[in-house]
Amino acid sequence: MPRTAISFAESALLDLEDVRTWYEEQGVPEVGERLVNEVFQRIQSLTDHPDMGRVVPEFNQPILRELIHPPFRIVYRHDLQKVRIVRVWRSERLLKIHVSDDDES
């Protein structure tokens, strides 16, 4: 079975940078680094199992899925042979996704 390609929307990359920055400002940059590394490891599992995440309940669209990695929701779009990471948010946040030209490529 071919491996699924993974790409990141700018919004997801900014989310991860915000995580690092927040923990750095709290004086515990190593925690931010650890959490971001854990998120990347979790995302890597999508190359072999792109449908492992649940459908995002707020949208109920089969192509919009999420992995729960406390305290984060890793939201991604699964199209044919690719996965696009859209957001990485704190799990208690309500989800709102705005699709831009960058997010569709």
C-alpha positions in Angstrom: 0.0 0.0 0.0 1.5 3.4 -0.9 2.2 5.9 1.8 0.1 9.0 2.0 1.8 12.3 1.4 1.4 14.9 4.2 1.5 18.7 3.9 0.9 21.5 6.2 -1.3 24.6 5.8 0.3 27.8 7.0 -2.3 28.0 9.7 -1.2 24.7 11.2 2.5 25.7 11.2 1.6 29.0 12.9 -0.4 27.0 15.5 2.7 25.0 16.3 4.9 28.0 16.5 2.3 29.6 18.9 2.6 26.5 21.1 6.4 26.9 21.3 6.2 30.6 21.9 3.7 30.3 24.7 5.7 27.7 26.6 8.9 29.7 26.1 7.1 32.8 27.6 6.1 30.6 30.6 9.8 29.8 31.2 9.5 26.1 30.1 10.6 26.0 26.5 11.4 22.3 26.8 7.7 21.5 27.4 6.7 23.3 24.2 9.4 21.5 22.2 8.3 18.2 23.6 4.6 18.8 22.8 5.4 20.0 19.3 7.6 16.9 18.7 4.8 14.6 20.0 2.3 16.3 17.6 4.7 15.7 14.6 5.1 12.0 15.7 1.4 11.6 15.8 0.9 13.2 12.4 3.6 10.9 11.0 1.3 7.9 11.7 -1.1 9.3 9.1 1.3 8.3 6.3 0.3 4.7 6.8 -3.2 5.2 8.3 -4.8 8.4 6.9 -8.3 7.5 8.1 -7.3 6.8 11.7 -8.7 10.1 13.0 -12.4 10.6 13.7 -14.6 12.8 11.6 -14.6 16.4 13.1 -18.0 16.5 14.9 -18.6 20.2 14.2 -18.6 19.7 10.5 -19.5 16.0 9.9 -17.6 15.9 6.6 -15.8 12.5 5.9 -12.8 14.3 4.4 -12.3 16.6 7.5 -10.8 14.5 10.3 -9.0 15.0 13.5 -6.6 13.2 15.8 -6.9 13.9 19.5 -3.5 14.3 21.2 -4.2 15.9 24.5 -4.3 18.8 24.9 -4.5 19.2 21.1 -6.8 18.5 18.2 -4.9 17.9 15.0 -7.3 18.7 12.3 -6.6 17.4 8.8 -8.2 17.0 5.4 -7.8 13.7 3.7 -8.2 13.7 -0.1 -7.4 10.6 -2.2 -3.7 10.1 -1.6 -2.8 13.1 0.5 -3.3 14.6 3.9 -3.2 18.3 4.6 -2.8 19.3 8.3 -5.1 22.3 8.7 -5.0 23.3 12.4 -3.4 22.2 15.7 -5.6 23.6 18.4 -6.2 23.2 22.1 -8.9 20.6 22.4 -11.2 22.8 24.4 -11.4 25.4 21.6 -14.4 25.4 19.3 -13.4 24.7 15.8 -13.8 27.3 12.9 -11.9 26.7 9.7 -11.6 29.4 7.0 -10.4 27.9 3.7 -8.0 30.2 1.8 -6.0 29.7 -1.4 -3.0 28.6 0.7 -5.1 25.9 2.4 -6.3 24.3 -0.8 -2.9 23.7 -2.4 
